[in-house]
Amino acid sequence: MPQTLSVIKADIGGFVGHSAMHPEVLNEGRERLAQAVQSGLLIDAQAQACGDDMFLIMSHDRGQDNVDIHRFAWDTFVSGTEIAKKLKLYGAGQDLLVDAFSGNIRGMGPGSAELELVERQSEPVMVFMGDKTSSGSFNLPFYKMFSDPFNTAGLVIAEALHAGFAYEVQDLKNHKKIVFNSPEEIYDLLVFIGSPAHYAIKRVVARSTGEVAAVSSTEKLSLIAGRYVGKDDPTAIVRMQGAFPAVGEVLEPFTTPYIVEGFMRGSHYGPWMPVAMADATPSRFDGPPRVVALGFQLANGKLVGPRDMFADVSFNNARQEANDISDFLRKHGPFEPHRLPLDEMEYTTMPAVAAKMANRWADI
């Protein structure tokens, strides 16, 4: 019987500033999830946090884009927002961009990644949670996991992976999508996914079985709101082993803290630091951007776990490198390449400043 793993997330208030989530807000999410499991809406569920974002990890049998599941997530975020307002937390409800639920959480502010599957004899999955970065940040890790034999040895030596993978890429600004097959179209694929602010990998499919291997949230807050209201803080789900990369191959891309968009006010580039849950509280210049990896075994829809996969000394070098890169980039202050290029600053104060100065420019 097919099951669906849904991860729906939102920033509904930070403690202190944008650095973390208050325990009372997170507990509200956990209590509501427990009630949903008891009522039969969900098979199993957990509420977790990365930085100031709440991630609802939910297992159910209602399929993707289910109205009841999405309404429940929305109502949970609204309820948590009320607590955040009572505590006067910063940015209370900032990702809830509309006043009322309208049938699907997409386009309303929160991000979502949903993956439908039929459980195998053993079903390991990874849930990634990002903070202080934007949708499209999983482009490079997904490419490494599913197309780079230097990262994923199984592409060469495992028959189940040798057929390659297909990528659904979304054009975030023009609301279009396209599918690229790997390995034969990787050069074409890279032309687009190398610009993650414009193009984002939504899902990856195993060509040997037709099963979805990975999915990410691609909602872009600034495009929905028309202004800067916070970063997208994406999430992703990845299936592992068998016809998919092994656990170590899924984690390997994060041994290098690749540069992503985000950091302070969402207007800077910085290294994406892989951290344990205890360290998922960015405070230096609202960063560096963080990513957490939670490993689960699915057992008849039950979430066995999580294992905190980045709570491992083998990622210490990546964390040190991220701090070193941050030191270097911060010295650039408001100059590129630390600050985002102008075309990505259009949702900040830049248009207002440009309008104010428009009549002061003179022809050369």
C-alpha positions in Angstrom: 0.0 0.0 0.0 1.5 3.4 -0.9 2.5 5.7 1.9 3.4 9.4 1.7 6.1 11.1 3.7 5.4 14.8 3.9 7.7 17.4 5.3 6.1 20.8 5.6 8.0 23.7 7.2 7.6 27.3 8.2 9.3 30.1 10.1 6.7 31.3 12.6 8.9 33.1 15.1 12.5 33.2 16.2 14.1 32.9 19.7 16.2 35.1 20.0 16.1 37.1 16.8 16.3 34.5 13.9 18.6 32.1 15.8 16.4 29.3 17.2 12.9 28.1 17.9 11.3 28.6 21.4 10.5 25.3 23.1 6.9 26.3 23.7 6.3 26.8 20.0 8.0 23.5 19.1 6.0 21.7 21.8 2.8 23.1 20.3 3.7 21.4 17.0 4.5 18.1 18.8 1.2 18.1 20.7 -0.9 18.8 17.6 1.0 16.1 15.7 0.3 13.6 18.5 -3.4 14.4 18.4 -3.4 13.9 14.6 -1.8 10.5 15.0 -4.3 9.5 17.6 -7.2 10.7 15.4 -5.9 8.6 12.5 -5.1 11.5 10.2 -1.4 10.5 10.4 0.4 7.2 10.8 3.3 8.8 12.6 4.8 12.3 12.9 7.5 14.4 14.5 8.1 18.1 14.8 11.8 19.2 14.6 13.6 22.5 14.3 16.5 23.9 12.4 17.3 27.5 13.3 14.0 29.3 13.7 12.0 27.0 11.4 9.5 24.3 12.4 9.6 21.1 10.3 6.5 18.8 10.4 7.6 15.3 9.4 4.5 13.3 8.7 3.8 9.8 7.5 0.3 9.1 6.2 -1.6 7.2 3.5 -3.5 10.1 1.9 -1.2 10.9 -1.0 0.6 14.1 -2.0 -1.1 17.5 -1.9 -3.9 16.1 0.3 -6.2 18.9 1.5 -6.6 17.5 5.0 -2.8 17.1 5.5 -2.0 20.6 4.2 -4.8 22.2 6.2 -3.6 20.5 9.4 0.0 21.8 8.7 -1.4 25.3 8.1 -3.5 25.2 11.3 -0.5 24.0 13.3 1.6 26.9 12.1 -1.2 29.3 12.9 -1.5 27.9 16.4 2.3 28.1 16.9 2.2 31.7 15.6 -0.3 32.6 18.4 2.2 31.3 21.0 5.0 33.2 19.3 3.1 36.4 19.4 2.3 35.9 23.1 6.0 35.5 23.7 6.8 38.4 21.4 9.1 36.3 19.4 10.8 37.9 16.4 9.0 37.5 13.0 6.0 35.7 14.5 4.1 34.1 11.6 6.4 35.6 9.0 6.1 32.7 6.5 2.3 32.7 6.7 1.8 35.1 3.8 -2.0 34.8 3.4 -4.9 35.2 5.9 -6.6 31.8 5.4 -6.0 28.3 4.1 -7.1 27.9 0.5 -6.9 24.1 -0.2 -3.1 23.6 -0.7 -0.2 25.1 1.2 1.8 25.8 -1.9 1.9 29.5 -2.7 0.9 30.4 0.9 4.5 30.7 2.3 5.4 27.4 4.0 7.6 25.0 2.1 6.8 21.4 1.4 8.5 18.2 0.1 6.3 15.1 -0.3 7.4 11.7 -1.5 5.0 8.8 -2.2 6.5 5.3 -1.8 5.8 1.6 -1.3 7.8 0.4 1.7 10.6 -2.0 0.9 11.8 -4.7 3.2 14.1 -2.0 4.6 13.3 1.6 4.0 15.9 4.1 5.1 15.2 7.8 4.3 17.0 11.0 5.1 15.2 14.3 5.9 17.4 17.3 5.4 16.4 20.6 7.1 18.0 23.9 6.0 18.1 27.3 7.6 19.3 30.8 6.4 19.4 29.7 2.8 17.1 29.5 -0.2 15.3 27.0 -2.4 17.7 25.6 -5.0 20.4 25.0 -2.4 19.9 21.2 -2.9 20.9 21.5 -6.6 24.5 20.8 -6.0 24.1 18.1 -3.4 21.5 16.3 -5.5 23.8 16.4 -8.5 26.6 14.9 -6.5 24.4 12.2 -5.0 22.8 11.1 -8.2 25.2 11.9 -11.1 28.8 12.2 -9.7 30.7 8.8 -9.6 33.4 10.5 -7.6 30.8 11.0 -4.9 28.5 8.0 -5.5 30.5 4.8 -6.3 27.3 2.9 -6.9 26.8 4.8 -10.2 29.8 2.7 -11.5 29.7 -0.5 -9.5 26.0 -1.1 -8.4 23.8 -2.5 -11.1 20.6 -0.8 -9.6 22.1 2.6 -10.0 24.0 2.2 -13.3 20.9 3.2 -15.4 21.1 6.7 -13.9 18.5 9.1 -12.7 16.1 11.7 -14.1 15.8 15.2 -12.7 12.7 17.4 -12.7 14.0 21.0 -12.8 11.6 23.9 -12.1 12.0 27.4 -13.5 11.0 29.3 -10.4 10.5 32.6 -12.0 8.5 31.5 -15.1 6.7 28.6 -13.4 7.8 25.9 -15.9 9.4 22.5 -15.5 11.6 20.2 -17.6 13.1 16.7 -17.1 16.7 15.9 -17.8 18.1 12.3 -18.0 21.5 11.5 -16.4 24.1 10.7 -17.4 23.5 11.5 -21.1 22.1 15.0 -20.5 24.2 16.2 -17.5 25.9 19.0 -19.5 22.5 20.4 -20.4 21.3 19.9 -16.8 24.2 21.8 -15.3 23.6 24.8 -17.6 20.4 25.4 -15.6 20.9 24.0 -12.1 24.1 26.0 -11.8 21.9 29.0 -11.3 19.9 27.9 -8.2 18.3 31.2 -7.6 16.4 30.7 -10.9 16.2 26.9 -11.4 15.7 24.3 -8.7 15.6 20.5 -8.7 12.2 19.5 -7.4 12.6 15.7 -7.6 14.9 13.0 -8.8 13.6 9.6 -10.2 15.5 6.3 -10.4 15.4 5.3 -14.1 15.8 1.6 -13.3 12.5 1.5 -11.3 10.6 4.8 -12.0 10.6 5.4 -8.2 11.1 8.9 -6.8 14.5 9.0 -5.1 14.5 12.5 -3.7 12.4 15.6 -3.5 13.0 19.1 -2.2 10.9 22.2 -1.4 11.1 24.8 -4.1 8.8 27.5 -2.8 10.5 30.9 -3.0 9.2 33.4 -0.5 10.3 36.6 -2.2 8.5 35.6 -5.4 5.3 34.8 -3.5 5.4 38.0 -1.4 7.0 40.3 -3.9 9.4 41.5 -1.2 12.0 40.1 1.2 10.2 38.4 4.2 12.8 35.8 5.1 14.7 33.0 3.4 13.1 29.9 2.1 15.0 27.5 4.4 14.4 24.5 2.2 13.8 20.8 3.2 14.4 17.6 1.3 13.7 13.9 1.5 16.0 11.3 0.1 15.5 7.5 -0.1 18.6 5.4 0.3 20.1 1.9 -0.4 19.0 -0.6 -3.0 18.1 1.3 -6.2 19.2 4.6 -4.6 22.5 5.9 -3.3 23.8 4.4 0.0 23.6 6.4 3.3 27.2 7.5 3.1 26.8 8.5 -0.6 23.8 10.7 0.3 25.8 12.4 3.1 29.1 12.8 1.2 28.3 16.0 -0.7 28.1 17.8 2.6 31.8 17.2 3.5 32.4 20.4 1.5 30.5 23.5 2.8 29.4 24.7 -0.7 28.4 28.4 -1.0 24.7 29.1 -0.9 22.5 32.2 -0.9 21.2 33.4 2.4 23.1 34.5 5.6 22.2 37.9 7.1 18.9 39.4 5.8 19.0 36.7 3.0 21.2 39.0 1.0 24.6 37.4 1.2 26.5 34.3 0.1 27.9 32.0 2.7 29.0 28.4 3.3 26.3 25.8 4.0 27.5 24.2 7.3 26.5 20.6 8.1 25.6 20.5 11.9 24.2 18.3 14.6 20.8 19.3 15.9 22.3 20.9 19.0 24.3 23.3 16.7 21.4 24.2 14.4 21.1 27.6 15.9 22.9 30.2 13.6 23.8 33.4 15.3 26.9 34.8 13.7 25.6 37.3 11.1 22.5 35.1 11.1 24.7 32.2 10.0 26.6 30.6 8.6 23.7 28.8 6.9 23.0 25.4 8.4 21.8 22.0 7.3 20.7 19.1 9.5 20.4 15.5 8.3 17.9 13.2 10.2 18.0 9.6 9.3 14.9 7.4 9.7 13.9 3.8 9.1 10.3 3.5 8.0 8.5 0.5 9.5 4.8 0.2 8.4 4.7 4.0 8.2 6.3 4.5 11.6 9.2 6.9 11.8 12.0 4.9 13.6 14.5 7.5 14.6 15.8 10.0 14.0 19.5 9.5 13.9 21.4 12.8 14.0 23.6 12.0 11.0 25.8 15.1 11.1 26.6 14.6 14.8 29.7 12.8 13.5 33.3 13.9 13.9 33.9 13.1 10.3 32.1 16.4 9.4 34.4 18.4 11.7 36.6 19.5 8.8 33.6 20.7 6.9 32.5 22.8 9.9 36.0 24.2 10.3 36.1 25.0 6.6 32.7 26.7 6.8 34.0 29.0 9.6 37.2 29.8 7.6 35.1 30.7 4.5 32.8 32.8 6.7 35.8 34.7 8.1 37.0 35.5 4.5 33.6 36.4 3.0 32.6 38.6 6.0 35.7 40.8 5.3 34.0 41.9 2.1 31.1 43.5 4.0 28.6 45.0 1.6 30.6 44.3 -1.4 30.1 41.4 -3.9 30.8 38.5 -3.9 29.7 38.4 -0.2 26.6 40.5 -0.9 24.3 39.0 -3.6 24.4 40.5 -7.1 22.0 43.2 -8.0 19.4 41.0 -9.8 19.0 39.0 -6.6 18.7 42.2 -4.4 15.5 43.3 -6.1 13.4 42.1 -3.1 15.4 44.1 -0.5 15.7 47.8 0.1 17.6 48.2 -3.2 14.6 49.2 -5.4 13.6 51.9 -2.8 17.1 53.3 -2.7 17.4 53.3 -6.5 14.0 55.1 -6.9 15.1 57.7 -4.3 18.3 58.4 -6.3 16.8 58.2 -9.8 16.7 61.9 -10.5 20.2 62.5 -9.3 21.8 60.5 -12.0 23.2 62.5 -14.9 24.3 61.5 -18.4 28.1 61.1 -18.8 
